[in-house]
C-alpha cells in the first residue's frame, strides 16, 4: 500500500508541476530573471504550495507515524551550516542554468528531449558522487 500511495503522490506531484508551468524551462528562467522581464507567476505557485502544505506539516510534526504506519521522517536539524548553504547554492546555480530542477526533470522525461535525459544523467551522477563522498566521510 505504501508503494502505491507513493506512486500516486508522485503522479499528482508531476501533474501539478506540468500544470503550473514549473516544468517549463523558459518559464523558470523567466521567473529567475529578476533584472529582465521577470515572470512572477511561479512565485504565486510556490506561495500556494506553501499554504497548502502548512496544515499537513503541522499535523505531521505532532505525530510519530504516518497514516500508513511508517515512521515520520521530518528534518530535525534547524541550524545553517556550510554544507546546507553550499548545496543550496549549487542547486540554485544548476536550476538557473538548466531551467529545471529534479522534480520537473523527472516529469519531463516523458518528452524524450535529449537535454532532459542529459540533465537526469548528470543529476544521478551528482547523487552518486555525493553518496560516495558521504560514505567516505562517515568511514
N, C-alpha and C positions, 0 to 999 in steps of 0.2 A: 504493500500500500504506500510506503514511503517513496519508493521509486516512481510510482505512478503519479503521486502528488507532486514530486519534484519535476517530473516531465511536464505535467500540465502547467505548473507555475512557470516553468521555462518558456513554454509556448505562449502563455499570456504575456510574459515579460517581453519576449521577442516581438509579438504582435504590437504591443504598446510602443516599443522602440520604433517600429516601422510606421505606425500610425501617427506618432508625434513628430516624426521627422528627424529624430535623434540618430537614425541610421543613414541619413543623407550627408555625406562628407561636405558637400557645398554649403548646406545649412549650418553644419557645425562650425566650419571655417568662418561663415558669416557671423555666427554668434561670438566667436573668439576674436574677430577683427574689431576691436574697440576703437581703433584710430580711423577706421574706414567706414564703410556702410554697415554699421552694426545691426544685427537682426536679434532683437530681444526675445523672440518667441520661445526659444529653448529655456530661457530663464523662467518663463511662466510655466513651462512643462515641469522644470525642476521644483519650483515652488509648490506646484500642485502635488507632485510626488511626495515631497516632504510633508505636506499637510495630510495626505492620505496615510502616510507611514507613521505619523505621530502616535495615534491610538494603538495600533498593534505593537509598536516598540515599547510603549509604556506598559502595556499588558504583559509583554514578554519579559520585561525586566523583573516583574514580580513573581515569575514562575520559574521552576527548576526544570520542567519538562514541557515539550510542545504538545499540541493536541493529539499528535500521533504517538506520543510516548518517548520521543527522542530527547536527549538532554539539550537544554538551551545552550547555544554556543555563541553568546554575545561577547563582543570585546570587553575586556576588563581594564585594559591599560588606558590611562587618561592623559599621561604626560607626553609632550612632544619631545622627540629626540632626533638625532641626525639621520637615522635610518628612515624614519617616517617622513621627514622633510625631504630628504634625497629621493626617496621613492615617489613622493608626490610630485616633485619637480620633474623627474624622469617621465612619469605618467603624463603630466601636463604637456611636456615638450612633444612626446610621441603623439598625443591627442591632437595637438596643434599642427604638427607636420602631416599626419595621415588624415586628419579629419574624422577619425573613428576611434573608438575605444573598444575594449574586449567584448562587451555585450553586443553592441551593434555589429561588430565584425562577425560574430557567430551567426547573427540573424542574416547578415548579408552573404554568408557562404552559399546560400541557395541561388544567388545571382550568377555564380560561376566566374565573376571577374577575377582575372589573374592578380590584380592588385590586392584584392581581399584575401586571396589564398596566400600571397606573399606576406601580408600583414599577420595572418593567423600563424603561419610557419615561424615568422620572426617572434611572435608573441609566445608560442610554445617553446621556442629556443631560449627565450629570456626566462621563462618559467623553469626550464630545465637547468639553466645556468644558476639561477637563484637557489634552486633546490640543492644543487651540488655544493655551492658556496656555503649555504646554511648548514648542510650536513658536515662539511669540513670544519666550519666554525664551532659546531657543537661537539666535535670529537677531537 
